[in-house]
Amino acid sequence: MKRTIVVGAGVIGLATAYELKRRGRDVVVLDRGPVGEGASKGNAGWITPSISAPVPAPGLTWTSMKWMLNPDSPLYIAPSAVPHLARWLWRFWRYCNATDFLRGLHATARLNRGTLAAFDQLQKDGVSFDLFRQGLLFVFTGQSYMEKVLHEFDYYKEYGYNVPTPLDRAGVRGLEPLVSDWVTTGFHVKEEYHVRPETLAAGYATAFTALGGEIKTGVTVQGAIRSGDQARGVETSAGPVEGDEIFLAAGAETGLVAGHFGLRLPVEAGKGYSITIENGGPALRQPLYLGEGRIGCTPFKGGVRFAGTMELSGINTVLDPRRMVGIRKGVARYFAKPIGATEGNEWVGMRPLTPDGLPMLGRAPGYRNLYVATGHAMLGVTLAPVTGAAMADLMTGAGSAIDLAPFDPGRFRW
Ligand SMILES: Cc1cc2nc3c(=O)[nH]c(=O)nc-3n(C[C@H](O)[C@H](O)[C@H](O)COP(=O)(O)OP(=O)(O)OC[C@H]3O[C@@H](n4cnc5c(N)ncnc54)[C@H](O)[C@@H]3O)c2cc1C
């Protein structure tokens, strides 16, 4: 039986490990920390195929430069990180055009076509996690940004979505009475789901180990064992681990791990922040997107999470309190009753981000048995089941209906 080493017990590594195990592989997952403690932990948990647009978008170059001066802004590039990020940023800004944006949106929307059904199936297969089917309510304090966001839904018609009907103040209030008087408009996307992300990672891990899979935590991958175009294993803090194939899903750190194999994969961290109030906070009827604030609000059982910001400051999980202030101020504007100044559990995580905003899914360039799945940016939870199935199909040689060509890890000349 082929033995696969999976590096990273985030939602992408676990989803793929689970699918490989179901297909009869001997799989061991290695992680430096506990299961699901990276970006897969404190995120908003939205399952939203209708937000398939890549991060680099037309007009973002100028906006991001303006926002660089304001650490409260939804997208913040730390000036001190610019020298290190310069090459990556230059590539990223080159993708901020209409052609690449639409190409990326459609490639991701096609990948996402099976997402909602895949989550339904996961539950039917007995993977246990908190799944909610309440849709997603977009709310705005003005008309112009609402219209811009709504316009994107024209692109999703071919993927089975209806263009949502705009709501006025009373319409929004009818769906979510807790919004403030500032909120004047919005729309409801009824199809979308959300999960409690911690339960998804835990559910995958439990299902994987129940099938006989092995997870080794507290194990840091520090080097590669390779010869020619063959990856033979990894050097770790607990000694060498050998296998027949290696799958890298180390999130924003995948580029660093791939470096041990002599690869240069342009993965950076798009840091995001969240505040979770476990028992209390506004009891929302469904998840809310606070449009101009670019903040996601997600109700869980008895609790609520506010998540947002995209900070480019290198690969680190340093929590910048100014970003938390930005989220709290943003939230306060949209709700009649603001959340407290210090209330809630504050968290920071690294979204794995590529220059074109699309994931890297496939065989690593120059290798026969080394695979990569990362760069899911704002959609790692959403895309976990389809990524896991597509990668497991690729690695086991089974045919797949999913076209992974747009996501080739070798597409960047770096
Ligand atoms: C604030 C915020 C909100 C978000 N909201 C959503 C959302 O609503 N919906 C959605 O779909 N997505 C959302 N995302 C994105 C999503 O969280 C990520 O895309 C996803 O979690 C990435 O999963 P991953 O498995 O690739 O990485 P991670 O979860 O980061 O896992 C990588 C793992 O690799 C391990 N690792 C790294 N280096 C090594 C090493 N050298 N040796 C051993 N192990 C190593 C780490 O310890 C970690 O456990 C959000 C992200 C943030 C930050």
PDBQT file of the ligand as one rigid body, heavy atoms in Angstrom, charges set to zero:
ROOT
HETATM    1  C1  LIG A 501     -10.063  36.076   9.552  1.00  0.00    +0.000 C 
HETATM    2  C2  LIG A 501     -10.244  34.975   8.533  1.00  0.00    +0.000 A 
HETATM    3  C3  LIG A 501     -11.526  34.682   8.082  1.00  0.00    +0.000 A 
HETATM    4  C4  LIG A 501     -11.716  33.673   7.136  1.00  0.00    +0.000 A 
HETATM    5  N1  LIG A 501     -12.990  33.344   6.769  1.00  0.00    +0.000 NA
HETATM    6  C5  LIG A 501     -13.189  32.324   5.895  1.00  0.00    +0.000 A 
HETATM    7  C6  LIG A 501     -14.509  31.931   5.543  1.00  0.00    +0.000 A 
HETATM    8  O1  LIG A 501     -15.485  32.482   6.043  1.00  0.00    +0.000 OA
HETATM    9  N2  LIG A 501     -14.677  30.936   4.642  1.00  0.00    +0.000 N 
HETATM   10  C7  LIG A 501     -13.599  30.303   4.061  1.00  0.00    +0.000 A 
HETATM   11  O2  LIG A 501     -13.809  29.439   3.211  1.00  0.00    +0.000 OA
HETATM   12  N3  LIG A 501     -12.335  30.635   4.402  1.00  0.00    +0.000 NA
HETATM   13  C8  LIG A 501     -12.106  31.630   5.299  1.00  0.00    +0.000 A 
HETATM   14  N4  LIG A 501     -10.843  31.989   5.642  1.00  0.00    +0.000 N 
HETATM   15  C9  LIG A 501      -9.710  31.328   4.965  1.00  0.00    +0.000 C 
HETATM   16  C10 LIG A 501      -9.408  29.972   5.562  1.00  0.00    +0.000 C 
HETATM   17  O3  LIG A 501      -9.332  30.090   6.960  1.00  0.00    +0.000 OA
HETATM   18  C11 LIG A 501      -8.063  29.455   5.000  1.00  0.00    +0.000 C 
HETATM   19  O4  LIG A 501      -8.061  29.553   3.590  1.00  0.00    +0.000 OA
HETATM   20  C12 LIG A 501      -7.871  27.992   5.377  1.00  0.00    +0.000 C 
HETATM   21  O5  LIG A 501      -8.048  27.804   6.765  1.00  0.00    +0.000 OA
HETATM   22  C13 LIG A 501      -6.479  27.521   4.978  1.00  0.00    +0.000 C 
HETATM   23  O6  LIG A 501      -6.349  26.186   5.422  1.00  0.00    +0.000 OA
HETATM   24  P1  LIG A 501      -4.975  25.418   5.287  1.00  0.00    +0.000 P 
HETATM   25  O7  LIG A 501      -5.204  24.037   5.737  1.00  0.00    +0.000 OA
HETATM   26  O8  LIG A 501      -4.431  25.656   3.917  1.00  0.00    +0.000 OA
HETATM   27  O9  LIG A 501      -3.975  26.200   6.273  1.00  0.00    +0.000 OA
HETATM   28  P2  LIG A 501      -3.881  26.190   7.866  1.00  0.00    +0.000 P 
HETATM   29  O10 LIG A 501      -5.186  26.011   8.506  1.00  0.00    +0.000 OA
HETATM   30  O11 LIG A 501      -3.095  27.391   8.243  1.00  0.00    +0.000 OA
HETATM   31  O12 LIG A 501      -3.042  24.879   8.169  1.00  0.00    +0.000 OA
HETATM   32  C14 LIG A 501      -1.681  24.766   7.874  1.00  0.00    +0.000 C 
HETATM   33  C15 LIG A 501      -1.057  23.853   8.912  1.00  0.00    +0.000 C 
HETATM   34  O13 LIG A 501       0.308  23.601   8.540  1.00  0.00    +0.000 OA
HETATM   35  C16 LIG A 501       1.082  23.528   9.726  1.00  0.00    +0.000 C 
HETATM   36  N5  LIG A 501       2.486  23.784   9.394  1.00  0.00    +0.000 N 
HETATM   37  C17 LIG A 501       3.006  24.890   8.810  1.00  0.00    +0.000 A 
HETATM   38  N6  LIG A 501       4.336  24.754   8.677  1.00  0.00    +0.000 NA
HETATM   39  C18 LIG A 501       4.646  23.520   9.165  1.00  0.00    +0.000 A 
HETATM   40  C19 LIG A 501       5.869  22.799   9.297  1.00  0.00    +0.000 A 
HETATM   41  N7  LIG A 501       7.047  23.309   8.890  1.00  0.00    +0.000 N 
HETATM   42  N8  LIG A 501       5.835  21.574   9.858  1.00  0.00    +0.000 NA
HETATM   43  C20 LIG A 501       4.662  21.037  10.288  1.00  0.00    +0.000 A 
HETATM   44  N9  LIG A 501       3.474  21.673  10.174  1.00  0.00    +0.000 NA
HETATM   45  C21 LIG A 501       3.483  22.905   9.619  1.00  0.00    +0.000 A 
HETATM   46  C22 LIG A 501       0.483  24.583  10.624  1.00  0.00    +0.000 C 
HETATM   47  O14 LIG A 501       0.780  24.324  11.986  1.00  0.00    +0.000 OA
HETATM   48  C23 LIG A 501      -1.016  24.469  10.304  1.00  0.00    +0.000 C 
HETATM   49  O15 LIG A 501      -1.692  23.625  11.213  1.00  0.00    +0.000 OA
HETATM   50  C24 LIG A 501     -10.604  32.973   6.597  1.00  0.00    +0.000 A 
HETATM   51  C25 LIG A 501      -9.325  33.253   7.085  1.00  0.00    +0.000 A 
HETATM   52  C26 LIG A 501      -9.140  34.234   8.046  1.00  0.00    +0.000 A 
HETATM   53  C27 LIG A 501      -7.751  34.497   8.566  1.00  0.00    +0.000 C 
ENDROOT
TORSDOF 0
